[in-house]
Amino acid sequence: MARETGRTLIASNKKARHDYTVLKTYEAGIVLAGTEVRSLREGRVSLVDAFAQERDGEIMLYGLHIAEYGFGTWTNHQPRRTRKLLLHRVEIARILEKLRDGGVTLVPLSMYFSNGWAKVELALARGNKSYDKRQALAERDANREIARELGRRLKGRRSA
């Protein structure tokens, strides 16, 4: 069987981009059991409550829900187990330094297969306040209205 190439999105955490301001992103591998990979290939994963923290000098992913594999036997995995993330030592040191400064957290943004390997896109992020969220929504609506009006003018129609 030919090796899979390219990047295939499994799941994304859209709410994370709404709740947090992304400062920097990292790509990390993830340690998985066999049945977890099969569930990922079926797209049965949720990043909603997931977050990453340091434990014993390593970065671990908590709260990631990978549904049990339907054809798994007694070897099936626990859906919400803690999973180790694979990063270079230098990257881990940089991330931990920024986490210790405070006000910053590690949030998974998306999960995908890159050349057949399961990867997680992590973000160093700072939480948004409610007024920041409202401001971002108002800005998005204004930009959408501007684009709509520009499209009308380019097509030669007048706005009402």
C-alpha positions, -999 to +999 in steps of 0.1 A: +000+000+000+013+035-009+023+058+018-001+087+024+012+122+015+000+157+022-020+171+051-055+158+060-075+177+086-092+155+112-107+181+136-103+218+144-111+238+175-130+269+161-140+281+196-103+284+206-097+312+181-128+330+195-118+326+231-081+332+228-056+355+210-031+332+194+005+343+200+025+315+184+018+281+170+037+248+172+033+215+155+036+185+178+034+147+173+012+127+196+017+093+212-013+071+203-025+036+207-035+015+177-072+018+182-069+056+187-053+060+152-082+040+137-108+063+154-088+093+142-090+080+106-128+079+110-127+115+123-141+106+158-123+132+179-132+163+198-108+191+208-134+211+227-122+207+263-086+199+255-056+217+269-018+211+273+003+214+304+038+205+315+043+174+336+078+161+346+095+182+319+072+170+291+041+185+275+010+164+280-024+168+263-054+166+287-091+164+279-088+153+242-117+129+234-110+102+209-140+079+207-135+042+212-129+022+180-161+004+171-143-029+162-119-027+191-118-056+215-104-056+251-074-037+237-096-006+231-083+027+246-098+051+272-114+080+254-101+109+276-067+096+286-037+119+290-015+118+259+022+128+255+031+153+229+063+150+209+083+181+207+121+190+205+137+197+239+145+233+227+108+239+218+097+225+252+121+248+270+108+279+251+072+270+257+077+264+294+096+297+297+066+315+282+041+296+303+059+305+335+056+342+326+019+339+333-013+348+315-006+324+287-019+289+280-014+260+256-044+253+235-048+227+207-061+244+175-064+214+152-055+178+146-044+164+113-025+137+095+008+149+079+023+123+056+005+096+076+016+108+111-010+122+135-001+158+145-016+185+168-013+222+161-007+238+195-010+275+202+005+297+229-026+318+236-038+346+259-075+346+269-098+372+254-121+393+276-158+395+267-154+430+253-126+417+231-149+390+217-177+415+211-152+439+193-140+410+171-175+400+162-184+437+153-153+440+132-160+407+114-196+419+107-183+453+094-158+436+071-184+413+058-208+442+050-179+461+033-171+431+011-208+426+003-211+463-008-179+461-028-192+430-046-225+448-055-206+478-069-183+456-089-213+439-104-228+473-113-258+471-090-267+500-067-274+494-031-309+501-017 
